[in-house]
Amino acid sequence: MPLTDIKVKGIKPQGKDQWFSDERGLRLLVKPNGSKYWRLKYRFSGKQKTLALGVYPTITLKMARELTLDAKRLIAKGVDPSLQKKEQKLKLKFDETNSFSQLAKEWWDKSREEWSEGHANKLWRRLKLNSFSSIGHLPVDQITPQDIIQIVKKIEKRDALDVARKVLQDISRVCRYAVQMGRLTVNPASDLTDIIKTRKLSHRPSLPREELPRFLKDLEQYHLIGRKLTQLAIKLLVLTFVRPGELRGALWSEFDFDEMLWRIPGERMKMSTEHLVPLSRQSISVLNEIKVITGQHKLVFPSERRRIDPMSDNTMRKAIFSMGYDGKNKGKSKATPHGFRATASSILNEEGFNSDAIERQLSHLERNSVRAAYTHHAKYLDERREMMQWWADYLYKE
């Protein structure tokens, strides 16, 4: 007699396996521990076989009978349901290990040795937050260009164009890794480089040459309205024209006072390459003033609140604005900490200094390997020493 829901529910376990038959070869196995398993007994290619259909009550009697009919249909088509089930399990396992999130993790783990810890963590967070919810679960071979475009356009709506560009690049690199590993045949992001809208370039505000003397005079009075350390930070920034972030993160251990050289390690540089900053006599003098204030700390410019953290990235900007260089005062142009790089570059080029030496001092690295080798030549550093001393003399006559 066929089974009923009431009968299946009421079967009690005993000290051995129990078998209860339904119809079309469907049977129920009841184990001594009370577990109940659906099994389908069938013949395929002259052999007796058994197919597991699931566990009761997750799979009800009605569902077990539907699965039995599905299996019978496959047998009628010449397909072994047990073999198909194994293939589906293998595909599911492959899809899980072949998902975008899994491959992204593999690629990140493999590549992170080439990056600084900060860059690696930032990249992973950016990729995870912006793409995993959309395509992280998908097998990489099921991701289409349209899937990626939707991710990029969503970021674009936040007006985060730089993030959109970087996320597209990250996704493309993961997919390229998948191609290299034989898990994908075509990179779906390879032809999407032009889909991100471009933002009109706006240069950071910088002081024109004729306003620089007045700015330096105003800076000399800044300690009357603000912190002395902030004043000295801006002075050193103007003298060295490094990037503001490179200045804020400076460590005392990076400075060689005898050699008059500041060695900024690669992990703190935008291009991940050590940068040498020749120090003028005026720069050394400013550093000695700073050392009286912060010499007991590792950081040259520690935060006022937490000495183990660097000065805020907004401190110098606010100071410059408080001096009237915020673009709102007649006779004073708008200036920013980063803008002094452009001011220095413009004046040094006007004065006829070697443009390659200027670019190298700005840490604009030449990607060509031969040219890069030349720019690291010792005599090149001598040129920059001479140039940096001229620049300091131009700013602050001794």
Secondary structure, 3 states (H helix, E strand, C coil): CCCCHHHHHHCCCCCCCEEEECCCCEEEEECCCCCEEEEEEEEECCEEEEEEEEEECCCCHHHHHHHHHHHHHHHHCCCCHHHHHHHHHHHHHHHHHCEHHHHHHHHHHHHHHHCCHHHHHHHHHHHHHHHHHHHHCCEHHHCCHHHHHHHHHHHHCCCCHHHHHHHHHHHHHHHHHHHHCCCCCCCCCCCCCCCCCCCCCCCCCCCCHHHHHHHHHHHHCHHHCCCHHHHHHHHHHHHHCCCHHHHHCCEHHHEECCCCEEEECHHHCCCCCCEEEECCHHHHHHHHHHHHHHCCCCECCECCCCCCCECCCCHHHHHHHHCCCCCCCCCCCCCCCCHHHHHHHHHHHHCCCCHHHHHHHCCCCCCCHHHHHHHCCHHHHHHHHHHHHHHHHHHCCC
